[in-house]
């Protein structure tokens, strides 16, 4: 519609308004002056010039009104005024019934009314978009507030558990990359984890970079570990040793729940984006400090596929 409107706006100017000279007009203001201002993008000044030309040459009012209407409605006119454009074209239809501009004026009236309706619809849709974006921003703010409340409540649960006693079970779900602390069947807190570099399946031998699967306990801890604290898991159990004997290999050992390698604590949560250990279960430094307080030696560790 805008392209059609633009063509309708420019064509009459090319046909009637851009020829050199005054075209028979006399006085200090000419159509040529108005055209020059229009071509320079000085739409307000151009319209003022058209008004003066109309006062000085009322006999040619239909042509002047038509070109003024075009300028009022021109898409590049930042101060375009559809209502004044309509008034120009309506005057031609009413006051100059035999004018050669009558038919084009009627077409322009139809086009302008459609454009005005579409502009109004677009403005309404844009207002709706702004409203929806505001609702989305509000939702995001509410989401962040809820997340903060959840973290605060989780921390209170952990602090309560520390004051009350300790966790009695650690559940490690390999597929979900998740570690959960339990106390008397109730989940205390969940942590995102990283596993061994080849995590699928149970650990079979030393150096296979697999995290074990089975039931174990925390049987020791190393506060001087290169990986910021380390809770030792009682791997291998009897089932693991039997499997290794049948394969004729060493089952390996030194499976830990630990933090990030010393000097790299700045990595934080991002460490869990990849499985980077040699079979251990890794959390952040802050998280291993929490787990260390909650999980004494003897805590059951269940590791599922």
N, C-alpha and C positions, 0 to 999 in steps of 0.2 A: 504493500500500500504506500509506503514512504517513497519507493522508487517511482511509482506511478504518479504520486503527488509531485515529486521533484520534476518529472518530465512535464507535467501539466503546468507547473509553475514557470519553468524556464522557456518552454516553446513560444508562448506569446511574446516574451521579451525579445527572443531572437527574431521573431517575425515582424514585430511592430516597433520595438523600442530601442534597437541597437544600431540604427542607421545613423550616419553622420549628419550633422547640422541640426537645426531646430525643428525640422519637420513642419514648418509653417507657424510655429509658435513665436510670439513676440514678447518683449519685456525682459526684466532682469533675470527671471528664472525660466529655465528651459527643461524639457524632458531629458535633453542630453546631460545636463547637470545632475539630475536625479539618477540617470542611468550610471553615470560615473561613480557616484557615491554608493550605489547598489553594488557595482562590480568590485568596489574596494571593501565591501563588507560593512560600510557605515549605514546600517539599515535605518536607524533613528533619524539621522541627518537626511537620508534619502526620502523618508516619509514627510519630513518637514518641507522639503523642496517640492514634493508632489502637491502638498496643500497649497503652497504659494502659486504653483503653476495652475492649479484648479481655480483659484480665485481670479487669476489673470486671464484664464482661457476657459470659461464655463461652457462654451460651445463644444469643446472636446472632452467634456466631463466623463463620457463613458470609457474612453481609452485611459484617461488618467486614473479613474477609479479602479479600473481593471488591474493596471500595473501596481497601484498602491495596495490593492487587495493581495496581489501576489507577494509583495514584500512583507505585508503583515503576517502572512501564513508561511513564509519561507522556512524550511526545516533548519537552516543555519542561523536564523534570526533568534538569538537567545531570548529576546523580548517579544517573541511572536505573540500575536493576539488573535486567536481564531474568531472571537466575537466581532472585532473591528473589520477583519477580513470579510466575514459574512455580510456585515453592513454595507461594505463597498459593493459586493456582488449583488446584494439585494436592491441597492439603489439603481444599479444598471438595469436590472430586470423590470423594476417599477417605473423608473423615470425615462428610460431609453428603450422602449419596446421594439424599435426597429434596428437597434444597434447590432453591428457585426460581432460584438462581444457578448451578446445575450446568451447564446448557446454555451459558450465556454464558461460563462459566469454561472449558469445553472449546474454545469458539470463540477465546477469548483465548489459550489455550495454543497453538493452531495458529498464530494470527497472530504471537505473540511469537517462536515458533521460526522462522517465515519471516523475520521482521524481523531476528532475530539472524544468520541465514544471509546475508541481503542486506547487513547492516552489515559482516559479515566480508568479503564479496566486495568491497564498496566500499573498505574499508580496504586490501585487497590491491591493488586497482587504483590507489588513491592512492599507495601505496608504490611501485608500478611507475612511476607518473608521475614521482614524485620521483627515482627512479633514472634514468629516461630524461632528465629535465631535467639531472641531474648529468652524464650522458654527453654531452649537448649542450653544456653549459658547458665540459666538458673538451675537446670537439672544437673549440669556438670558441677556447679558449686555445691548443690545438695549431695551429689555423689561423693565429692571430696570430703564434705563434712561427715558423712556416714562412714567413710573409710577411716577418717581420723578417730571417730568414736569407736569403731571396731578395734583399731590398733590400741586405743587407750584401754578398752575393756580386756583385750587379750593380755596386755601388760599387767593389768590388775589381777587377772587370773593367775598369771605366772608368779607375781609377787605373793599372792595368797598361798599358792602351792609351796613356794619357798619357805614362807613363814610356817605353814602347816606341817610340812614334812618333805615329801619328794615324789617323783614319778615312780611308778612300778613297772612300766612297760614302754618300750620304744618300738613303734611300728614303722618300718621302712618299706614303702611301696615303690619298687623300681620303675615300673611302667609310668606311673604318675609323677616320678621324681619328687617324692613327698616323704617327709619324716614327721611323725606325729607322736607327741608325748601323751601318755595316759596315766591317770591315777584312779585306781579302783573302778576302772571301766569308763571313766569320763575323760574325754579329750581335753587336754590343757592348752596345747598350742601346736600349730602346724608350721613346718618350715620347707622351703624349696631347696632341693639338693642337687648336687652333681655326683655322678657315679664314675666307675671305671671306664676307660676308653672303649671297651668292648662289652657293654653291659648285658647283652641278651644272654639268658641262660645262666645256670649256676657256675660258680668258680670250680674248675677242675684241677688246675695245676699252677704251680708257681710261674709268674710272669705272663699269664694269659690276659691280664688287665680286666678281669671280670669281677664283679661284686658278688659275693656269696648269696645263696638263698637258703633259708632255714631258720632254726631257732637257736639263739645264743644268749650270752649274758655279757654285761660289762665286767671285765675281770681285772682291769688295771687302767692306769691313766698316766700320761706323760706331759707334765706341765712345761717341760723344756723342749717339746717337739718343734721341728722346723716348720710345722704347719699350725702354729698357734693353738696349743692345747691338743690333746688327742686322747680319746676314750677308746681303749683297746677292746675289741670284740673277740669272744672266745672261739674264733675260727682257727683251725678246723675242728668240727665235732666228729663223733665216731663215723657218721654217715659219710662225711667228706673224706676221711682217711681211707675208708673202705673203697670209695670210688677211685681215689688216687692209686691205691694198691692195685686195683684191677687194671688200671691204665698203665701201671708201671712208672708212675711219675711222682714227684713231690707235690703235696697239696698246697704248699706255700703257707704264708701266715702274715702277721703284721697288718691285719685289717682293722682300720680305725674309723671312728667318727671324729673329724677334725675340722679346723678352720682353714683359712687361706694361707698359702706359703708366706713365711715371714718376709716383710718388706713389700707385700702386694695387697695389703688390706684395703687399699684405696679402690680396688676393683669392685668391692661390695657385692650387691645382688647380681651384677652382671656375670659373675663367675659361673652361675648356674645355667648360663645359656649354652654351655657345651659340657660334655663329660670328659673331664681332664685328669682324674686320678688314676692310680694303678690298680684300683679295685676297692678303694676306700669310699666312704660317704663324706662329702664335704658340704659345709655350710659357711656362713660368714663368720668373721671373728666375734662379732657381738652375739651371734646366735650360739656359737659353741660355748661362750662364757655362760650363757643362760642354761644351756643343756648340762653343762658341767655342774652347775649348782643344783639342778633338779634330779639328775640321774646318778645316784651313788653306785659303787661297785655292787654287783649282784642284780642290777636292773635287767629285766628280760629284754632281749632285742629280737624281734621277729622281722625277717626280711622276706618279702614276697616278690614273685616275678614281676 
